Amino acid sequence: MLRHLIVRLTLLCALCVSTIGATSGAMAASDMATNWIDEDFTSVRLISAQTETGGKETLRLGLEYELQPDWKIYWRSAGDAGFPPQLDWTGSENVGAANILWPAPHRFSIFGLETFGYKDQIILPIDVTIPDPSQPVSVRLDVDYLVCSDICIPATANFNLDIPAGTLGSSGGSIASNHAHQIEKFVSKVPLTGTGLPIDVTSISSTNQGDAHNLRLAIRGLNTAGVTIDDILIESDLRAGFGLPKPANVEGDSADTQYFDLTVMGLAEDQSLNGQPLTVTVIAGPLSVEQDLVVGTANSAGIIEGDTSGAAANAGMSFWMIGLFALLGGLILNVMPCVLPVLSIKVMSALKAREQEINRVRIGFLASAAGIIMSFWLIAAVLVGIKLAGGSIGWGIQFQQPLFLTVMTIILALFALNMWGLFEISGPDQLGNAANDAITRSESHGRHISSNFLTGMFATLLATPCSAPFLGTAVGFALAGSIFDIFWIFTLLGIGLALPYFAIAIQPHVAHILPKPGRWMNGVKFVLGLALIGTAIWLLGVLSVQVGLGGAIAVGLGLIVGGIFIWARQRTSKLRPRFAFTSLAVLGFLVALFAPGFSKPPSSTGASSGNGSLAWQAFAPETIDTLVADGKTVVIDVTAEWCVTCQVNKKLVLEKPDVRSALTQDDIVLMQADWTLPDQKIADYLASYGRFGIPFNAVFGPGAPDGILLSELLGVDEVLGALEYANGSASLASSQQ
């Protein structure tokens, strides 16, 4: 009996395994990906960006590597050692020429050897031509590659992937696979080529210093793009190596043209770089460009004869000008729509200051200013940490994080309940800190200082979704620069935002102009509390985009339950009920805090549909050049649910009848990118223009193929003028000088 039972269980397990295997194979096929081929040091698979051919003549694939720590594969030009992946398409059907799109690599230096490649995770995008788009594609790919750490190991992987035929949309939906987004993320890292590059090498020359050979490059556009050089890679037919780029001081250089020297190693005595064709890849933060150049000759100053890049201004002037922009940008933030939600806190602070002593008013506003500057330092420190870790950074990116939104919503709700008198926000003397207790007892303004300090920090956090005039330029300079640049610019931004507080601290008598407090203040507190609740509801709307409507509702219900029990606690003086109501209120707020973690995020829908009757298309920047070549005018709008300035631009400008009429013309293509959730493609696109925050609006057309960047706060005349100019009119020329 037992033997029969064992046999039956064995057969059942075999059936389950075979079923699971068949299911996983079907899932892999429908997912347009092969199974992973695992080695001790790496895993590799082949993925497709398309679920069917879609009637297209090109198929985009991706060779995805997951590398163990300290292991790497090589770029197309491996350097002093190694070789890149070799692809063999023998046996494939309906597959033509294949072109690997090489993302910008990293430089690895060890024992005097310079190599170039990739580590951790990399997808090599591959564009494959389809000779007959009406027929399916059968991919049979053999990959030979070298993976190295302390030792190098050759490896081979074989892939079979079938892509069914079909015309675009024949399946009733998108032909993009689940891997399309990941492949495009690495396509965005492929160096830009062609004309109209945001940065470009304007001259390249060979210089000699004794027996040492150097290559000198003049690179234009770094300051305008707001980026700094990370590396410069040289490819040539000569058996020579090129060192790391070092800034060169050249007499007569301009503010927007910088010079760099690269040491040339291994050049034979009878060899010369002059007249040699080179491929130059410049990597500058998120930007990278690739150019085919020929080495010229240089004069004694190291400048190629005929180079007309004059000296417009020195870099020092630009540095201090950026600092002035940061100061002005921070000051203007005080009147931006994002800061309006904290108006209630500022008003109540001023009303309370009416009856306070002059010194107490001065100290309070100085504490608020200190809170603002400290919060900018904290933001700068977080951004530096993300940048050092290799992540994308930008102005206002904390509003892409559900935890931040949840915490801010809870804080707003608590502020509103406090303003309505349901409880008091405890100061340092309530925290059990003996030192602060002593200070509180000896100096009655202890709680006053901490409250104002936190008010300043809170105001800054709510201000960060906004991008104001001058702010975008300053933040772009900071985030693309060094750690010092980030802290210096963010300090000036904080000082700019805190200037009104400093002004009142210098002249505190201004507070005494306000009317005397009275019963009327209860009505003001009620209205201002409603303003805070309105801000919390707005944040819940932003949160619903990230974690789903159910998650946002759960957070709201938790806050409502917590508020009800705080109200009930305030209505009784008995100790036991107060303790019970306090515990239940805390439980409600904890539910609000953790609810997003159990919510299912909504699926991405591409373009936002929030601009009324305007028909926005999904964000596809790679199609802009083609559309412009066809005579179209393309309007780019990068927006987000958490960007209040974006919503103001929409209501006050983009939805104006005359602007809407212009935007709905047949030759206008509207393209919108929704940055409510983190999106590397959008972050890279913004960085390519030296922008790290939104709103971002640009207009491309036959008259402006390189694009016209619009200001953060749009104007009706500005948008209409840009459309006219991009369409081929010169009417905007005077305003662009």
Secondary structure, DSSP 8 states (H G I E B T S, - for coil): -HHHHHHHHHHHHHHHHHHHHHHHHHHHHHTTB---EE-SSEEEEEEESBSS-TT-SEEEEEEEEEE-TT-EEEEEEEESS----EEE-TT-BS---EEE-----EEEEETTEEEEEEESEEEEEEEEE-S-TTS-EEEEEEEEEEEESSSEEEEEEEEEEEE----TTTTSS--B-TTHHHHHHHHTTS-B-SSS-SSEEEEEEEEEETTEEEEEEEEE-HHHHT----EEEEE-SSS-EE---EEE--TT--TTEEEEEEEEES--TT---TT-EEEEEEEETTEEEEEEEE-B-B-TTS-BTT--------HHHHHHHHHHHHHHHHHHGGGSGGGGGGHHHHHHHHHHHTTS-HHHHHHHHHHHHHHHHHHHHHHHHHHHHHHHTT----TTGGGG-HHHHHHHHHHHHHHHHHHTTS-----GGGTT-HHHHHHHHH-TTHHHHHHHHHHHHHHHHHHTT---TTHHHHHHHHHTS-HHHHHHHHHHHHHHHHHHHHHHHH-GGGGGGS----THHHHHHHHHHHHHHHHHHHHHHHHHHHH-HHHHHHHHHHHHHHHHHHHHHHT---HHHHHHHHHHHHHHHHHHHHGGGGS------SS---STT---EE--GGGHHHHHHTT-EEEEEEE-TT-HHHHHHIIIIITSHHHHHHHTSTTEEEEEEE-SS--HHHHHHHHHTT--SS-EEEEEETTEEEEEE--SS--HHHHHHHHHHHTT--TTHHHH-
